[in-house]
Amino acid sequence: MADGPRILLVEDDVLIGMMLADMFDALGLPEPAQAASMDEALAIIAAESLGGALVDINLGDEKGWPVADALAERDIPFAFTSGGGDILPAAHAHRTLVAKPFRISDIEAALAEFSSQ
């Protein structure tokens, strides 16, 4: 994955996004593409070849479902992230859910799943 397409991080909290980017660096991965809103994420998905994505379910007042749908339509592997209490819609119930606060091992495991898909 280190030499493949970038991973997209969809996270509306700037500090959490920075922490995730630091985890990527610690894992020796390329700098991820980052989006803080649904619209930014959809624009990146349309413009880039991506190796996968981590999608926060709660993006401010919006849910990340349209981002998930766009990724699924393009067969881009992804996992959800959440602070808890969220129920995945049936269409995405099989997706990995990484709970906040993140541990680097959880992020590494989610990214490893992308390579096997």
Biopython code that builds the backbone (N, CA, C, O; Angstrom):
import numpy as np
from Bio.PDB.StructureBuilder import StructureBuilder

atoms = [
    (1, "MET", "N", (0.815, -1.197, 0.000)),
    (1, "MET", "CA", (0.000, 0.000, 0.000)),
    (1, "MET", "C", (0.856, 1.257, 0.000)),
    (1, "MET", "O", (0.409, 2.308, -0.460)),
    (2, "ALA", "N", (2.082, 1.165, 0.509)),
    (2, "ALA", "CA", (2.947, 2.340, 0.596)),
    (2, "ALA", "C", (3.230, 2.940, -0.778)),
    (2, "ALA", "O", (3.461, 4.144, -0.887)),
    (3, "ASP", "N", (3.217, 2.116, -1.831)),
    (3, "ASP", "CA", (3.504, 2.619, -3.169)),
    (3, "ASP", "C", (2.248, 2.809, -4.010)),
    (3, "ASP", "O", (2.343, 3.277, -5.144)),
    (4, "GLY", "N", (1.080, 2.462, -3.490)),
    (4, "GLY", "CA", (-0.163, 2.525, -4.242)),
    (4, "GLY", "C", (-0.814, 3.891, -4.160)),
    (4, "GLY", "O", (-0.217, 4.853, -3.677)),
    (5, "PRO", "N", (-2.045, 3.963, -4.639)),
    (5, "PRO", "CA", (-2.792, 5.221, -4.579)),
    (5, "PRO", "C", (-3.004, 5.678, -3.132)),
    (5, "PRO", "O", (-2.967, 4.871, -2.204)),
    (6, "ARG", "N", (-3.220, 6.954, -2.960)),
    (6, "ARG", "CA", (-3.401, 7.521, -1.630)),
    (6, "ARG", "C", (-4.700, 7.046, -0.982)),
    (6, "ARG", "O", (-5.644, 6.625, -1.651)),
    (7, "ILE", "N", (-4.706, 7.130, 0.327)),
    (7, "ILE", "CA", (-5.888, 6.863, 1.121)),
    (7, "ILE", "C", (-6.556, 8.206, 1.409)),
    (7, "ILE", "O", (-5.875, 9.203, 1.651)),
    (8, "LEU", "N", (-7.872, 8.230, 1.382)),
    (8, "LEU", "CA", (-8.644, 9.428, 1.693)),
    (8, "LEU", "C", (-9.089, 9.378, 3.148)),
    (8, "LEU", "O", (-9.663, 8.384, 3.593)),
    (9, "LEU", "N", (-8.825, 10.447, 3.885)),
    (9, "LEU", "CA", (-9.333, 10.605, 5.242)),
    (9, "LEU", "C", (-10.456, 11.625, 5.200)),
    (9, "LEU", "O", (-10.244, 12.769, 4.797)),
    (10, "VAL", "N", (-11.647, 11.221, 5.611)),
    (10, "VAL", "CA", (-12.785, 12.134, 5.668)),
    (10, "VAL", "C", (-13.088, 12.357, 7.144)),
    (10, "VAL", "O", (-13.670, 11.500, 7.809)),
    (11, "GLU", "N", (-12.690, 13.507, 7.639)),
    (11, "GLU", "CA", (-12.793, 13.815, 9.072)),
    (11, "GLU", "C", (-12.986, 15.308, 9.235)),
    (11, "GLU", "O", (-12.175, 16.095, 8.748)),
    (12, "ASP", "N", (-14.067, 15.714, 9.923)),
    (12, "ASP", "CA", (-14.360, 17.136, 10.067)),
    (12, "ASP", "C", (-13.636, 17.793, 11.237)),
    (12, "ASP", "O", (-13.594, 19.021, 11.315)),
    (13, "ASP", "N", (-13.076, 17.018, 12.133)),
    (13, "ASP", "CA", (-12.327, 17.566, 13.260)),
    (13, "ASP", "C", (-10.854, 17.684, 12.850)),
    (13, "ASP", "O", (-10.189, 16.677, 12.609)),
    (14, "VAL", "N", (-10.359, 18.907, 12.775)),
    (14, "VAL", "CA", (-8.999, 19.160, 12.279)),
    (14, "VAL", "C", (-7.954, 18.433, 13.121)),
    (14, "VAL", "O", (-7.009, 17.865, 12.572)),
    (15, "LEU", "N", (-8.109, 18.442, 14.432)),
    (15, "LEU", "CA", (-7.114, 17.793, 15.287)),
    (15, "LEU", "C", (-7.098, 16.282, 15.087)),
    (15, "LEU", "O", (-6.029, 15.673, 15.078)),
    (16, "ILE", "N", (-8.252, 15.681, 14.930)),
    (16, "ILE", "CA", (-8.303, 14.240, 14.674)),
    (16, "ILE", "C", (-7.696, 13.936, 13.306)),
    (16, "ILE", "O", (-6.986, 12.943, 13.152)),
    (17, "GLY", "N", (-7.967, 14.775, 12.320)),
    (17, "GLY", "CA", (-7.370, 14.603, 10.999)),
    (17, "GLY", "C", (-5.850, 14.672, 11.057)),
    (17, "GLY", "O", (-5.162, 13.895, 10.396)),
    (18, "MET", "N", (-5.328, 15.604, 11.851)),
    (18, "MET", "CA", (-3.874, 15.730, 12.005)),
    (18, "MET", "C", (-3.305, 14.483, 12.700)),
    (18, "MET", "O", (-2.240, 13.991, 12.329)),
    (19, "MET", "N", (-4.022, 13.981, 13.706)),
    (19, "MET", "CA", (-3.568, 12.788, 14.409)),
    (19, "MET", "C", (-3.531, 11.587, 13.461)),
    (19, "MET", "O", (-2.585, 10.800, 13.488)),
    (20, "LEU", "N", (-4.557, 11.451, 12.629)),
    (20, "LEU", "CA", (-4.578, 10.353, 11.661)),
    (20, "LEU", "C", (-3.428, 10.474, 10.665)),
    (20, "LEU", "O", (-2.778, 9.481, 10.337)),
    (21, "ALA", "N", (-3.182, 11.678, 10.190)),
    (21, "ALA", "CA", (-2.070, 11.889, 9.255)),
    (21, "ALA", "C", (-0.740, 11.527, 9.927)),
    (21, "ALA", "O", (0.142, 10.956, 9.286)),
    (22, "ASP", "N", (-0.595, 11.859, 11.217)),
    (22, "ASP", "CA", (0.609, 11.484, 11.952)),
    (22, "ASP", "C", (0.734, 9.961, 12.057)),
    (22, "ASP", "O", (1.836, 9.420, 11.968)),
    (23, "MET", "N", (-0.393, 9.274, 12.246)),
    (23, "MET", "CA", (-0.374, 7.811, 12.298)),
    (23, "MET", "C", (0.085, 7.233, 10.960)),
    (23, "MET", "O", (0.850, 6.269, 10.925)),
    (24, "PHE", "N", (-0.378, 7.819, 9.871)),
    (24, "PHE", "CA", (0.061, 7.362, 8.547)),
    (24, "PHE", "C", (1.572, 7.507, 8.436)),
    (24, "PHE", "O", (2.255, 6.602, 7.956)),
    (25, "ASP", "N", (2.091, 8.650, 8.880)),
    (25, "ASP", "CA", (3.525, 8.887, 8.835)),
    (25, "ASP", "C", (4.266, 7.850, 9.681)),
    (25, "ASP", "O", (5.285, 7.309, 9.251)),
    (26, "ALA", "N", (3.758, 7.579, 10.872)),
    (26, "ALA", "CA", (4.393, 6.597, 11.762)),
    (26, "ALA", "C", (4.378, 5.194, 11.153)),
    (26, "ALA", "O", (5.267, 4.387, 11.422)),
    (27, "LEU", "N", (3.377, 4.910, 10.340)),
    (27, "LEU", "CA", (3.270, 3.610, 9.678)),
    (27, "LEU", "C", (4.061, 3.552, 8.366)),
    (27, "LEU", "O", (4.083, 2.521, 7.693)),
    (28, "GLY", "N", (4.712, 4.672, 8.008)),
    (28, "GLY", "CA", (5.502, 4.711, 6.785)),
    (28, "GLY", "C", (4.668, 4.801, 5.527)),
    (28, "GLY", "O", (5.108, 4.395, 4.452)),
    (29, "LEU", "N", (3.455, 5.336, 5.659)),
    (29, "LEU", "CA", (2.549, 5.454, 4.515)),
    (29, "LEU", "C", (2.613, 6.853, 3.922)),
    (29, "LEU", "O", (2.976, 7.808, 4.609)),
    (30, "PRO", "N", (2.258, 6.973, 2.640)),
    (30, "PRO", "CA", (2.240, 8.307, 2.019)),
    (30, "PRO", "C", (1.199, 9.208, 2.702)),
    (30, "PRO", "O", (0.243, 8.732, 3.314)),
    (31, "GLU", "N", (1.418, 10.507, 2.577)),
    (31, "GLU", "CA", (0.469, 11.468, 3.133)),
    (31, "GLU", "C", (-0.913, 11.231, 2.514)),
    (31, "GLU", "O", (-1.036, 11.152, 1.291)),
    (32, "PRO", "N", (-1.941, 11.119, 3.340)),
    (32, "PRO", "CA", (-3.271, 10.850, 2.807)),
    (32, "PRO", "C", (-3.902, 12.100, 2.200)),
    (32, "PRO", "O", (-3.525, 13.227, 2.521)),
    (33, "ALA", "N", (-4.867, 11.873, 1.319)),
    (33, "ALA", "CA", (-5.740, 12.962, 0.879)),
    (33, "ALA", "C", (-6.685, 13.232, 2.053)),
    (33, "ALA", "O", (-7.080, 12.297, 2.749)),
    (34, "GLN", "N", (-7.050, 14.488, 2.280)),
    (34, "GLN", "CA", (-7.918, 14.793, 3.415)),
    (34, "GLN", "C", (-9.079, 15.671, 2.992)),
    (34, "GLN", "O", (-8.932, 16.595, 2.191)),
    (35, "ALA", "N", (-10.242, 15.357, 3.554)),
    (35, "ALA", "CA", (-11.457, 16.140, 3.321)),
    (35, "ALA", "C", (-12.131, 16.364, 4.666)),
    (35, "ALA", "O", (-12.215, 15.451, 5.487)),
    (36, "ALA", "N", (-12.612, 17.585, 4.886)),
    (36, "ALA", "CA", (-13.277, 17.920, 6.142)),
    (36, "ALA", "C", (-14.797, 17.990, 5.993)),
    (36, "ALA", "O", (-15.510, 18.225, 6.968)),
    (37, "SER", "N", (-15.287, 17.783, 4.769)),
    (37, "SER", "CA", (-16.731, 17.844, 4.542)),
    (37, "SER", "C", (-17.127, 16.819, 3.482)),
    (37, "SER", "O", (-16.284, 16.266, 2.774)),
    (38, "MET", "N", (-18.416, 16.587, 3.398)),
    (38, "MET", "CA", (-18.926, 15.656, 2.395)),
    (38, "MET", "C", (-18.587, 16.161, 0.987)),
    (38, "MET", "O", (-18.142, 15.381, 0.144)),
    (39, "ASP", "N", (-18.792, 17.448, 0.727)),
    (39, "ASP", "CA", (-18.526, 17.992, -0.606)),
    (39, "ASP", "C", (-17.056, 17.863, -0.990)),
    (39, "ASP", "O", (-16.742, 17.509, -2.126)),
    (40, "GLU", "N", (-16.151, 18.146, -0.048)),
    (40, "GLU", "CA", (-14.718, 17.993, -0.327)),
    (40, "GLU", "C", (-14.388, 16.541, -0.633)),
    (40, "GLU", "O", (-13.634, 16.253, -1.562)),
    (41, "ALA", "N", (-14.952, 15.629, 0.145)),
    (41, "ALA", "CA", (-14.697, 14.204, -0.063)),
    (41, "ALA", "C", (-15.185, 13.753, -1.428)),
    (41, "ALA", "O", (-14.475, 13.043, -2.139)),
    (42, "LEU", "N", (-16.392, 14.160, -1.799)),
    (42, "LEU", "CA", (-16.950, 13.757, -3.095)),
    (42, "LEU", "C", (-16.113, 14.301, -4.249)),
    (42, "LEU", "O", (-15.950, 13.630, -5.268)),
    (43, "ALA", "N", (-15.583, 15.509, -4.094)),
    (43, "ALA", "CA", (-14.725, 16.090, -5.142)),
    (43, "ALA", "C", (-13.429, 15.291, -5.285)),
    (43, "ALA", "O", (-12.973, 15.050, -6.403)),
    (44, "ILE", "N", (-12.837, 14.883, -4.172)),
    (44, "ILE", "CA", (-11.596, 14.099, -4.230)),
    (44, "ILE", "C", (-11.872, 12.730, -4.843)),
    (44, "ILE", "O", (-11.087, 12.242, -5.656)),
    (45, "ILE", "N", (-12.976, 12.117, -4.458)),
    (45, "ILE", "CA", (-13.334, 10.800, -5.002)),
    (45, "ILE", "C", (-13.496, 10.877, -6.514)),
    (45, "ILE", "O", (-13.080, 9.966, -7.231)),
    (46, "ALA", "N", (-14.092, 11.950, -6.998)),
    (46, "ALA", "CA", (-14.304, 12.122, -8.437)),
    (46, "ALA", "C", (-13.012, 12.410, -9.183)),
    (46, "ALA", "O", (-12.894, 12.093, -10.367)),
    (47, "ALA", "N", (-12.034, 13.012, -8.496)),
    (47, "ALA", "CA", (-10.828, 13.481, -9.178)),
    (47, "ALA", "C", (-9.621, 12.553, -9.067)),
    (47, "ALA", "O", (-8.736, 12.597, -9.922)),
    (48, "GLU", "N", (-9.567, 11.717, -8.034)),
    (48, "GLU", "CA", (-8.353, 10.931, -7.773)),
    (48, "GLU", "C", (-8.617, 9.437, -7.820)),
    (48, "GLU", "O", (-9.731, 8.969, -7.586)),
    (49, "SER", "N", (-7.568, 8.713, -8.126)),
    (49, "SER", "CA", (-7.571, 7.265, -7.962)),
    (49, "SER", "C", (-7.152, 7.004, -6.521)),
    (49, "SER", "O", (-6.050, 7.379, -6.121)),
    (50, "LEU", "N", (-8.008, 6.373, -5.746)),
    (50, "LEU", "CA", (-7.756, 6.173, -4.324)),
    (50, "LEU", "C", (-7.577, 4.695, -4.002)),
    (50, "LEU", "O", (-8.176, 3.825, -4.635)),
    (51, "GLY", "N", (-6.746, 4.435, -3.011)),
    (51, "GLY", "CA", (-6.524, 3.067, -2.572)),
    (51, "GLY", "C", (-7.463, 2.639, -1.467)),
    (51, "GLY", "O", (-7.511, 1.462, -1.108)),
    (52, "GLY", "N", (-8.212, 3.588, -0.925)),
    (52, "GLY", "CA", (-9.149, 3.308, 0.153)),
    (52, "GLY", "C", (-9.503, 4.594, 0.860)),
    (52, "GLY", "O", (-9.027, 5.670, 0.497)),
    (53, "ALA", "N", (-10.350, 4.474, 1.882)),
    (53, "ALA", "CA", (-10.763, 5.661, 2.623)),
    (53, "ALA", "C", (-11.186, 5.290, 4.033)),
    (53, "ALA", "O", (-11.670, 4.189, 4.294)),
    (54, "LEU", "N", (-10.988, 6.241, 4.932)),
    (54, "LEU", "CA", (-11.536, 6.183, 6.280)),
    (54, "LEU", "C", (-12.548, 7.315, 6.348)),
    (54, "LEU", "O", (-12.191, 8.482, 6.188)),
    (55, "VAL", "N", (-13.812, 6.974, 6.585)),
    (55, "VAL", "CA", (-14.902, 7.942, 6.504)),
    (55, "VAL", "C", (-15.563, 8.125, 7.867)),
    (55, "VAL", "O", (-16.158, 7.193, 8.409)),
    (56, "ASP", "N", (-15.454, 9.327, 8.410)),
    (56, "ASP", "CA", (-16.150, 9.642, 9.648)),
    (56, "ASP", "C", (-17.651, 9.642, 9.359)),
    (56, "ASP", "O", (-18.101, 10.250, 8.388)),
    (57, "ILE", "N", (-18.410, 8.970, 10.191)),
    (57, "ILE", "CA", (-19.859, 8.911, 9.976)),
    (57, "ILE", "C", (-20.503, 10.272, 10.187)),
    (57, "ILE", "O", (-21.399, 10.663, 9.439)),
    (58, "ASN", "N", (-20.047, 10.991, 11.204)),
    (58, "ASN", "CA", (-20.644, 12.288, 11.529)),
    (58, "ASN", "C", (-19.747, 13.418, 11.055)),
    (58, "ASN", "O", (-18.679, 13.672, 11.611)),
    (59, "LEU", "N", (-20.214, 14.082, 10.014)),
    (59, "LEU", "CA", (-19.484, 15.214, 9.429)),
    (59, "LEU", "C", (-20.268, 16.484, 9.723)),
    (59, "LEU", "O", (-21.062, 16.939, 8.900)),
    (60, "GLY", "N", (-20.041, 17.047, 10.892)),
    (60, "GLY", "CA", (-20.829, 18.209, 11.300)),
    (60, "GLY", "C", (-22.280, 17.811, 11.432)),
    (60, "GLY", "O", (-22.614, 16.901, 12.191)),
    (61, "ASP", "N", (-23.145, 18.491, 10.697)),
    (61, "ASP", "CA", (-24.581, 18.193, 10.731)),
    (61, "ASP", "C", (-24.975, 17.132, 9.715)),
    (61, "ASP", "O", (-26.152, 16.787, 9.605)),
    (62, "GLU", "N", (-24.010, 16.613, 8.976)),
    (62, "GLU", "CA", (-24.290, 15.629, 7.926)),
    (62, "GLU", "C", (-23.753, 14.261, 8.326)),
    (62, "GLU", "O", (-22.900, 14.142, 9.205)),
    (63, "LYS", "N", (-24.264, 13.251, 7.670)),
    (63, "LYS", "CA", (-23.745, 11.892, 7.818)),
    (63, "LYS", "C", (-22.868, 11.583, 6.608)),
    (63, "LYS", "O", (-23.034, 12.190, 5.550)),
    (64, "GLY", "N", (-21.948, 10.655, 6.755)),
    (64, "GLY", "CA", (-21.017, 10.299, 5.691)),
    (64, "GLY", "C", (-21.567, 9.295, 4.692)),
    (64, "GLY", "O", (-20.808, 8.777, 3.873)),
    (65, "TRP", "N", (-22.854, 9.003, 4.733)),
    (65, "TRP", "CA", (-23.420, 7.971, 3.844)),
    (65, "TRP", "C", (-23.220, 8.268, 2.365)),
    (65, "TRP", "O", (-22.866, 7.349, 1.625)),
    (66, "PRO", "N", (-23.425, 9.510, 1.880)),
    (66, "PRO", "CA", (-23.189, 9.764, 0.452)),
    (66, "PRO", "C", (-21.734, 9.515, 0.033)),
    (66, "PRO", "O", (-21.473, 9.088, -1.091)),
    (67, "VAL", "N", (-20.799, 9.782, 0.936)),
    (67, "VAL", "CA", (-19.391, 9.511, 0.656)),
    (67, "VAL", "C", (-19.189, 8.000, 0.539)),
    (67, "VAL", "O", (-18.520, 7.523, -0.378)),
    (68, "ALA", "N", (-19.772, 7.258, 1.472)),
    (68, "ALA", "CA", (-19.680, 5.794, 1.437)),
    (68, "ALA", "C", (-20.274, 5.244, 0.146)),
    (68, "ALA", "O", (-19.698, 4.353, -0.478)),
    (69, "ASP", "N", (-21.426, 5.775, -0.252)),
    (69, "ASP", "CA", (-22.074, 5.313, -1.486)),
    (69, "ASP", "C", (-21.183, 5.575, -2.705)),
    (69, "ASP", "O", (-21.060, 4.724, -3.586)),
    (70, "ALA", "N", (-20.561, 6.770, -2.748)),
    (70, "ALA", "CA", (-19.688, 7.120, -3.880)),
    (70, "ALA", "C", (-18.466, 6.201, -3.930)),
    (70, "ALA", "O", (-18.044, 5.783, -5.009)),
    (71, "LEU", "N", (-17.905, 5.890, -2.773)),
    (71, "LEU", "CA", (-16.765, 4.974, -2.730)),
    (71, "LEU", "C", (-17.177, 3.578, -3.188)),
    (71, "LEU", "O", (-16.467, 2.941, -3.967)),
    (72, "ALA", "N", (-18.320, 3.105, -2.707)),
    (72, "ALA", "CA", (-18.804, 1.769, -3.072)),
    (72, "ALA", "C", (-19.067, 1.677, -4.573)),
    (72, "ALA", "O", (-18.763, 0.658, -5.194)),
    (73, "GLU", "N", (-19.631, 2.734, -5.160)),
    (73, "GLU", "CA", (-19.909, 2.744, -6.597)),
    (73, "GLU", "C", (-18.639, 2.590, -7.417)),
    (73, "GLU", "O", (-18.666, 2.044, -8.519)),
    (74, "ARG", "N", (-17.522, 3.075, -6.876)),
    (74, "ARG", "CA", (-16.232, 3.015, -7.584)),
    (74, "ARG", "C", (-15.375, 1.837, -7.126)),
    (74, "ARG", "O", (-14.214, 1.720, -7.517)),
    (75, "ASP", "N", (-15.947, 0.968, -6.301)),
    (75, "ASP", "CA", (-15.224, -0.200, -5.761)),
    (75, "ASP", "C", (-13.953, 0.194, -5.022)),
    (75, "ASP", "O", (-12.941, -0.502, -5.101)),
    (76, "ILE", "N", (-14.007, 1.309, -4.306)),
    (76, "ILE", "CA", (-12.889, 1.753, -3.479)),
    (76, "ILE", "C", (-13.146, 1.240, -2.068)),
    (76, "ILE", "O", (-14.179, 1.561, -1.479)),
    (77, "PRO", "N", (-12.234, 0.453, -1.515)),
    (77, "PRO", "CA", (-12.462, -0.073, -0.167)),
    (77, "PRO", "C", (-12.437, 1.054, 0.868)),
    (77, "PRO", "O", (-11.706, 2.033, 0.718)),
    (78, "PHE", "N", (-13.239, 0.901, 1.906)),
    (78, "PHE", "CA", (-13.259, 1.918, 2.953)),
    (78, "PHE", "C", (-13.755, 1.327, 4.259)),
    (78, "PHE", "O", (-14.356, 0.254, 4.310)),
    (79, "ALA", "N", (-13.471, 2.083, 5.315)),
    (79, "ALA", "CA", (-13.965, 1.765, 6.647)),
    (79, "ALA", "C", (-14.571, 3.037, 7.223)),
    (79, "ALA", "O", (-14.201, 4.148, 6.841)),
    (80, "PHE", "N", (-15.493, 2.859, 8.134)),
    (80, "PHE", "CA", (-16.084, 4.002, 8.831)),
    (80, "PHE", "C", (-15.320, 4.278, 10.111)),
    (80, "PHE", "O", (-14.698, 3.385, 10.686)),
    (81, "THR", "N", (-15.375, 5.534, 10.554)),
    (81, "THR", "CA", (-14.879, 5.904, 11.871)),
    (81, "THR", "C", (-16.021, 6.584, 12.612)),
    (81, "THR", "O", (-16.870, 7.240, 12.009)),
    (82, "SER", "N", (-16.029, 6.415, 13.935)),
    (82, "SER", "CA", (-17.112, 7.004, 14.713)),
    (82, "SER", "C", (-16.722, 7.107, 16.178)),
    (82, "SER", "O", (-15.937, 6.314, 16.696)),
    (83, "GLY", "N", (-17.294, 8.107, 16.822)),
    (83, "GLY", "CA", (-17.123, 8.259, 18.257)),
    (83, "GLY", "C", (-18.066, 7.372, 19.041)),
    (83, "GLY", "O", (-17.995, 7.316, 20.268)),
    (84, "GLY", "N", (-18.957, 6.671, 18.334)),
    (84, "GLY", "CA", (-19.850, 5.721, 18.998)),
    (84, "GLY", "C", (-21.309, 6.053, 18.813)),
    (84, "GLY", "O", (-21.674, 7.195, 18.530)),
    (85, "GLY", "N", (-22.141, 5.042, 18.977)),
    (85, "GLY", "CA", (-23.580, 5.217, 18.936)),
    (85, "GLY", "C", (-24.192, 5.223, 17.546)),
    (85, "GLY", "O", (-25.398, 5.424, 17.407)),
    (86, "ASP", "N", (-23.383, 5.005, 16.512)),
    (86, "ASP", "CA", (-23.903, 5.036, 15.154)),
    (86, "ASP", "C", (-24.239, 3.624, 14.676)),
    (86, "ASP", "O", (-23.543, 2.659, 14.989)),
    (87, "ILE", "N", (-25.311, 3.535, 13.919)),
    (87, "ILE", "CA", (-25.718, 2.268, 13.313)),
    (87, "ILE", "C", (-25.508, 2.387, 11.810)),
    (87, "ILE", "O", (-25.992, 3.325, 11.176)),
    (88, "LEU", "N", (-24.783, 1.428, 11.249)),
    (88, "LEU", "CA", (-24.505, 1.454, 9.818)),
    (88, "LEU", "C", (-25.756, 1.065, 9.041)),
    (88, "LEU", "O", (-26.494, 0.174, 9.461)),
    (89, "PRO", "N", (-26.001, 1.731, 7.907)),
    (89, "PRO", "CA", (-27.135, 1.342, 7.070)),
    (89, "PRO", "C", (-26.898, -0.047, 6.478)),
    (89, "PRO", "O", (-25.757, -0.489, 6.346)),
    (90, "ALA", "N", (-27.969, -0.716, 6.131)),
    (90, "ALA", "CA", (-27.880, -2.099, 5.633)),
    (90, "ALA", "C", (-26.896, -2.238, 4.476)),
    (90, "ALA", "O", (-26.167, -3.227, 4.398)),
    (91, "ALA", "N", (-26.870, -1.264, 3.586)),
    (91, "ALA", "CA", (-25.984, -1.339, 2.412)),
    (91, "ALA", "C", (-24.507, -1.386, 2.796)),
    (91, "ALA", "O", (-23.674, -1.852, 2.019)),
    (92, "HIS", "N", (-24.187, -0.904, 3.992)),
    (92, "HIS", "CA", (-22.783, -0.839, 4.416)),
    (92, "HIS", "C", (-22.542, -1.577, 5.736)),
    (92, "HIS", "O", (-21.508, -1.380, 6.374)),
    (93, "ALA", "N", (-23.472, -2.409, 6.142)),
    (93, "ALA", "CA", (-23.353, -3.103, 7.433)),
    (93, "ALA", "C", (-22.132, -4.015, 7.506)),
    (93, "ALA", "O", (-21.664, -4.333, 8.599)),
    (94, "HIS", "N", (-21.616, -4.436, 6.365)),
    (94, "HIS", "CA", (-20.443, -5.321, 6.336)),
    (94, "HIS", "C", (-19.117, -4.570, 6.461)),
    (94, "HIS", "O", (-18.059, -5.193, 6.548)),
    (95, "ARG", "N", (-19.166, -3.258, 6.469)),
    (95, "ARG", "CA", (-17.938, -2.458, 6.526)),
    (95, "ARG", "C", (-17.352, -2.440, 7.928)),
    (95, "ARG", "O", (-18.066, -2.580, 8.920)),
    (96, "THR", "N", (-16.053, -2.267, 7.988)),
    (96, "THR", "CA", (-15.359, -2.134, 9.264)),
    (96, "THR", "C", (-15.708, -0.791, 9.889)),
    (96, "THR", "O", (-15.823, 0.220, 9.196)),
    (97, "LEU", "N", (-15.873, -0.795, 11.198)),
    (97, "LEU", "CA", (-16.114, 0.430, 11.957)),
    (97, "LEU", "C", (-14.980, 0.576, 12.967)),
    (97, "LEU", "O", (-14.816, -0.264, 13.852)),
    (98, "VAL", "N", (-14.202, 1.645, 12.830)),
    (98, "VAL", "CA", (-13.091, 1.922, 13.733)),
    (98, "VAL", "C", (-13.561, 2.968, 14.732)),
    (98, "VAL", "O", (-13.943, 4.076, 14.354)),
    (99, "ALA", "N", (-13.529, 2.606, 16.014)),
    (99, "ALA", "CA", (-14.043, 3.494, 17.062)),
    (99, "ALA", "C", (-12.995, 4.500, 17.510)),
    (99, "ALA", "O", (-11.804, 4.198, 17.589)),
    (100, "LYS", "N", (-13.468, 5.695, 17.799)),
    (100, "LYS", "CA", (-12.624, 6.728, 18.401)),
    (100, "LYS", "C", (-12.681, 6.526, 19.912)),
    (100, "LYS", "O", (-13.729, 6.123, 20.417)),
    (101, "PRO", "N", (-11.627, 6.781, 20.645)),
    (101, "PRO", "CA", (-10.334, 7.278, 20.184)),
    (101, "PRO", "C", (-9.549, 6.190, 19.454)),
    (101, "PRO", "O", (-9.595, 5.017, 19.824)),
    (102, "PHE", "N", (-8.837, 6.597, 18.422)),
    (102, "PHE", "CA", (-8.116, 5.652, 17.581)),
    (102, "PHE", "C", (-6.863, 5.130, 18.258)),
    (102, "PHE", "O", (-6.187, 5.836, 19.006)),
    (103, "ARG", "N", (-6.581, 3.877, 17.971)),
    (103, "ARG", "CA", (-5.280, 3.290, 18.286)),
    (103, "ARG", "C", (-4.623, 3.021, 16.939)),
    (103, "ARG", "O", (-5.289, 2.641, 15.976)),
    (104, "ILE", "N", (-3.334, 3.217, 16.884)),
    (104, "ILE", "CA", (-2.625, 3.036, 15.618)),
    (104, "ILE", "C", (-2.808, 1.612, 15.094)),
    (104, "ILE", "O", (-2.855, 1.406, 13.881)),
    (105, "SER", "N", (-2.911, 0.637, 15.981)),
    (105, "SER", "CA", (-3.102, -0.754, 15.546)),
    (105, "SER", "C", (-4.452, -0.941, 14.856)),
    (105, "SER", "O", (-4.568, -1.738, 13.925)),
    (106, "ASP", "N", (-5.477, -0.207, 15.310)),
    (106, "ASP", "CA", (-6.796, -0.291, 14.662)),
    (106, "ASP", "C", (-6.757, 0.308, 13.261)),
    (106, "ASP", "O", (-7.348, -0.233, 12.326)),
    (107, "ILE", "N", (-6.059, 1.424, 13.127)),
    (107, "ILE", "CA", (-5.925, 2.074, 11.811)),
    (107, "ILE", "C", (-5.133, 1.165, 10.876)),
    (107, "ILE", "O", (-5.509, 0.979, 9.719)),
    (108, "GLU", "N", (-4.043, 0.605, 11.375)),
    (108, "GLU", "CA", (-3.212, -0.288, 10.574)),
    (108, "GLU", "C", (-4.015, -1.507, 10.111)),
    (108, "GLU", "O", (-3.893, -1.928, 8.961)),
    (109, "ALA", "N", (-4.836, -2.076, 11.002)),
    (109, "ALA", "CA", (-5.647, -3.246, 10.644)),
    (109, "ALA", "C", (-6.683, -2.885, 9.582)),
    (109, "ALA", "O", (-6.904, -3.663, 8.654)),
    (110, "ALA", "N", (-7.321, -1.722, 9.701)),
    (110, "ALA", "CA", (-8.316, -1.301, 8.708)),
    (110, "ALA", "C", (-7.659, -1.108, 7.348)),
    (110, "ALA", "O", (-8.210, -1.517, 6.326)),
    (111, "LEU", "N", (-6.489, -0.488, 7.333)),
    (111, "LEU", "CA", (-5.788, -0.254, 6.072)),
    (111, "LEU", "C", (-5.326, -1.575, 5.452)),
    (111, "LEU", "O", (-5.323, -1.719, 4.230)),
    (112, "ALA", "N", (-4.940, -2.525, 6.280)),
    (112, "ALA", "CA", (-4.509, -3.827, 5.768)),
    (112, "ALA", "C", (-5.667, -4.538, 5.069)),
    (112, "ALA", "O", (-5.455, -5.272, 4.104)),
    (113, "GLU", "N", (-6.879, -4.324, 5.549)),
    (113, "GLU", "CA", (-8.058, -4.915, 4.893)),
    (113, "GLU", "C", (-8.221, -4.385, 3.467)),
    (113, "GLU", "O", (-8.671, -5.113, 2.583)),
    (114, "PHE", "N", (-7.859, -3.126, 3.244)),
    (114, "PHE", "CA", (-7.983, -2.546, 1.903)),
    (114, "PHE", "C", (-7.133, -3.316, 0.902)),
    (114, "PHE", "O", (-7.550, -3.542, -0.235)),
    (115, "SER", "N", (-5.946, -3.716, 1.328)),
    (115, "SER", "CA", (-5.034, -4.428, 0.445)),
    (115, "SER", "C", (-5.554, -5.805, 0.080)),
    (115, "SER", "O", (-5.223, -6.341, -0.978)),
    (116, "SER", "N", (-6.375, -6.380, 0.961)),
    (116, "SER", "CA", (-6.875, -7.731, 0.716)),
    (116, "SER", "C", (-8.192, -7.739, -0.059)),
    (116, "SER", "O", (-8.701, -8.807, -0.401)),
    (117, "GLN", "N", (-8.737, -6.574, -0.334)),
    (117, "GLN", "CA", (-10.035, -6.505, -1.037)),
    (117, "GLN", "C", (-9.840, -6.381, -2.529)),
    (117, "GLN", "O", (-10.816, -6.310, -3.275)),
]
sb = StructureBuilder()
sb.init_structure("model")
sb.init_model(0)
sb.init_chain("A")
sb.init_seg("    ")
for serial, (resi, resn, name, xyz) in enumerate(atoms, 1):
    if name == "N":
        sb.init_residue(resn, " ", resi, " ")
    sb.init_atom(name, np.array(xyz, "f"), 0.0, 1.0, " ", f" {name:<3s}", serial, name[0])
structure = sb.get_structure()
